[in-house]
């Protein structure tokens, strides 16, 4: 593994940090301005439901907009929890638990001055789920439909109550709703019912308003002084989001004073940044960096011995070391401290001898290698150091007779392949049998059930590999109909045990979501979540 580690280091950090010019003005501002170098290649969609993955919600999602149920992302000392957003209360109907009643917050205004009410909620659900509605937007629908797969129907009960009916009884349904964001119907009408115009002049109810948008260059968010939640008024007058996908360029921008905060600083730059007085911040983060295998006929990963072998062939401690400690070893989808980790019998560790023995039992080895194509991203939020880490995996798996070929795409293209599922022509038709995509694992739905439930096989959800196991489905049915938290935790733990024992993914590391910021920044709360609340950032 030493040679692989050295090759990894040469590839990732062969160049010293150099002064880079991003064309960013260093002129002084009359207001307090935080310039934020983000790892994306472009500004995420601003018209309501952001694209570019879960990480985008902290930039153009939960800044401009609010959900009915929010996720607490402004506390760093403990895991967040579900909290009231635009709904002050939610509960299943005791007579029919498929029906959920949401009591809406009164007195909330959209940025355009129009009132938030039940009509607005229904309009927004039609926008992403009602493909016959005038306001239906296929772009936004593609982003959020896989995140809210339980919804069957919805209706206005009164001005401040909405009823949402799920397809089946689903005790985990509230966890889906932080992903559904609510924009102004009035603004859409005012702008000629043109979603492209709405992207430049969006109107949500969130703590920031969009002041300026220059695609691939910047988005400028200004504090919403009239925000309904006075405990979350933004500390900065203005936050400027700047796409800088290359990690070294982001570090240069911070060192040279062109930005004030960056996400995912390159590991070899950490010492230099700290020496320069910059602060490195990270935290326990429910996020995992895996390969998700296809379980479809013809996939090279259908043999559990092969799946276990590749999990045993990776020196995760070496990857953590090469990432300068900005990650933790993954031994499953979840961190071992999770109440849903359980007691899997398959111990994920580094054991080349056992990995080679399993490959030999499956009929493979260096003289008869297993060949597979994996689709990966060039980089982007949640992908950590995609190319160097994937090369490390590629070299490691070659040691046990697995030859990996990569299909390298831009992050949003990767999401298109992900939402399409392993059976789709764009995947199976090109020989792609695994996908490398960072997954948020903060809640039971996002960590487990959406990947294992046969009802969520594409196009109905993101069970990418196409797993269809009656026993797994039966366990998920029990979880959905169990409203007692302790009983639910036990069932979820058994589900995670199955996921690990079947080695349905290759788990590598958990991200710690590192950020680096200027000493001028006095306020920065790093939440124990993939979401970060930008209202906490300021001087």
HELIX and SHEET records of a PDB file:
HELIX    1   1 UNK A    2  UNK A   13  1                                  12    
HELIX    2   2 UNK A   54  UNK A   56  5                                   3    
HELIX    3   3 UNK A   57  UNK A   61  3                                   5    
HELIX    4   4 UNK A  118  UNK A  129  1                                  12    
HELIX    5   5 UNK A  138  UNK A  144  1                                   7    
HELIX    6   6 UNK A  145  UNK A  147  5                                   3    
HELIX    7   7 UNK A  173  UNK A  179  5                                   7    
HELIX    8   8 UNK A  185  UNK A  190  1                                   6    
HELIX    9   9 UNK A  195  UNK A  200  1                                   6    
HELIX   10  10 UNK A  230  UNK A  232  5                                   3    
HELIX   11  11 UNK A  247  UNK A  255  1                                   9    
HELIX   12  12 UNK A  267  UNK A  269  5                                   3    
HELIX   13  13 UNK A  270  UNK A  275  1                                   6    
HELIX   14  14 UNK A  304  UNK A  312  1                                   9    
HELIX   15  15 UNK A  316  UNK A  322  1                                   7    
HELIX   16  16 UNK A  352  UNK A  361  1                                  10    
HELIX   17  17 UNK A  386  UNK A  398  1                                  13    
HELIX   18  18 UNK A  411  UNK A  420  1                                  10    
HELIX   19  19 UNK A  428  UNK A  430  5                                   3    
HELIX   20  20 UNK A  444  UNK A  444  1                                   1    
HELIX   21  21 UNK A  445  UNK A  449  3                                   5    
HELIX   22  22 UNK A  450  UNK A  452  1                                   3    
HELIX   23  23 UNK A  454  UNK A  456  5                                   3    
HELIX   24  24 UNK A  470  UNK A  480  1                                  11    
HELIX   25  25 UNK A  485  UNK A  501  1                                  17    
HELIX   26  26 UNK A  534  UNK A  536  5                                   3    
SHEET    1   A 7 UNK A 208  UNK A 214  0                                        
SHEET    2   A 7 UNK A 218  UNK A 223 -1                                        
SHEET    3   A 7 UNK A 238  UNK A 243 -1                                        
SHEET    4   A 7 UNK A  33  UNK A  38  1                                        
SHEET    5   A 7 UNK A 261  UNK A 263  1                                        
SHEET    6   A 7 UNK A 515  UNK A 517 -1                                        
SHEET    7   A 7 UNK A 279  UNK A 281 -1                                        
SHEET    1   B 2 UNK A  66  UNK A  67  0                                        
SHEET    2   B 2 UNK A 181  UNK A 182 -1                                        
SHEET    1   C 2 UNK A  69  UNK A  71  0                                        
SHEET    2   C 2 UNK A  82  UNK A  84 -1                                        
SHEET    1   D 4 UNK A  87  UNK A  93  0                                        
SHEET    2   D 4 UNK A  96  UNK A 104 -1                                        
SHEET    3   D 4 UNK A 161  UNK A 166 -1                                        
SHEET    4   D 4 UNK A 151  UNK A 158 -1                                        
SHEET    1   E 6 UNK A 327  UNK A 329  0                                        
SHEET    2   E 6 UNK A 505  UNK A 511 -1                                        
SHEET    3   E 6 UNK A 287  UNK A 293 -1                                        
SHEET    4   E 6 UNK A 432  UNK A 440 -1                                        
SHEET    5   E 6 UNK A 370  UNK A 377  1                                        
SHEET    6   E 6 UNK A 402  UNK A 409  1                                        
END                                                                             
